[in-house]
Amino acid sequence: MRDVKYLASACKNTNAWRAVLLTTLPLVILWALIQHTFPLSRPPVEVGCANRPIRITDIYVIHSYWSKDRKELAPGICRWLAEHGGPLADVPCTLAPGFWASAAPRSAILDLIRQRVVAPESHARPLGWYTKLLYRFHVSGAAALFDEQEQPLSLSYLGIAAVNVMAQSNWTAAMTRQGVPPRDRVNRHLLLIEDDAELNEERVAMLQRTVAQLDPCYDMVGLDYKENFCSLQWLKDGLASWFLPAAWRTSPHLVRARLAFSRTTGLLFSYKGALRIQSAMPVTRELDLWYRDLITDGLLRVYVTCPRVVGIMGLPTVT
Ligand SMILES: *[C@@H]1O[C@H](CO)[C@@H](O)[C@H](O)[C@H]1NC(C)=O
């Protein structure tokens, strides 16, 4: 007897559920349709990923125009690329004037702060909890660009940071000025190199292979990564060379940077990446570690090449 009652109530329950489902489902579908046709709020414009094969469309070379020893380097790189750059020969090569920090009056530095290019630490974007934790336990550290009195701590850090991010915003501003349709900008890619970068035909070929296998949603690629960050990759390559025929192995490898990042001699940016970086400005720390913090906070999707694609002459920085 109890079983029958139980069964009856179970049936009633299923019927009730069915009724609820049958009435709500059409309502949900109707609501979704109305939302789709007359959305109450539109999502903010999102810059997407590349939707065509990636190729470098612009090259900026940082130009130390004031230095007797270095002023020939950047024009030399553009000239070399035009003559021997193969696939890069036709890519416009722009000299990006460096920031002559040692000759800059205080007002020029104040201008940079006003434009939110660089700034004292007090102006920094709030860090994510994980990055904060790394700083708290001294796993991470980075030199600030300004001291507590808001005076530059190191002119070379200041100059490198300022020019690197200014070059990127000049690049995106140029697209606005030229009226490049926003949907085409996702297929623009900037190679930004410092004037002591070393390129040759083999490196250009490596760069082409890198770009060909690049994630279309990348934000930035470090092309001159420190070799010791690649040691895990060497180990994998060592193993692969036992098992895989040479033709199956790719080089260079793109390795996702998750917690560490260093060096800025050769960087590749997508339009999305450049905009993301601009929205995180001002730079308040040495540049490569400021990028590292963006990576740790999940704001930038960054890869590095193993081995490095852009060589470094290792000249002392000029300010
Ligand atoms: C960026 O553009 C401004 C304005 O044209 C120019 O003065 C500056 O030198 C450029 N800087 C870089 C790094 O390209």
PDBQT file of the ligand as one rigid body, heavy atoms in Angstrom, charges set to zero:
ROOT
HETATM    1  C1  LIG A 401      55.953  58.705 -31.232  1.00  0.00    +0.000 C 
HETATM    2  O1  LIG A 401      55.289  59.714 -31.951  1.00  0.00    +0.000 OA
HETATM    3  C2  LIG A 401      55.605  61.032 -31.515  1.00  0.00    +0.000 C 
HETATM    4  C3  LIG A 401      54.716  61.973 -32.281  1.00  0.00    +0.000 C 
HETATM    5  O2  LIG A 401      54.820  61.784 -33.647  1.00  0.00    +0.000 OA
HETATM    6  C4  LIG A 401      57.091  61.297 -31.742  1.00  0.00    +0.000 C 
HETATM    7  O3  LIG A 401      57.423  62.575 -31.303  1.00  0.00    +0.000 OA
HETATM    8  C5  LIG A 401      57.886  60.268 -30.971  1.00  0.00    +0.000 C 
HETATM    9  O4  LIG A 401      59.256  60.421 -31.214  1.00  0.00    +0.000 OA
HETATM   10  C6  LIG A 401      57.459  58.850 -31.350  1.00  0.00    +0.000 C 
HETATM   11  N1  LIG A 401      58.140  57.918 -30.465  1.00  0.00    +0.000 N 
HETATM   12  C7  LIG A 401      58.447  56.663 -30.798  1.00  0.00    +0.000 C 
HETATM   13  C8  LIG A 401      59.185  55.899 -29.801  1.00  0.00    +0.000 C 
HETATM   14  O5  LIG A 401      58.118  56.177 -31.851  1.00  0.00    +0.000 OA
ENDROOT
TORSDOF 0
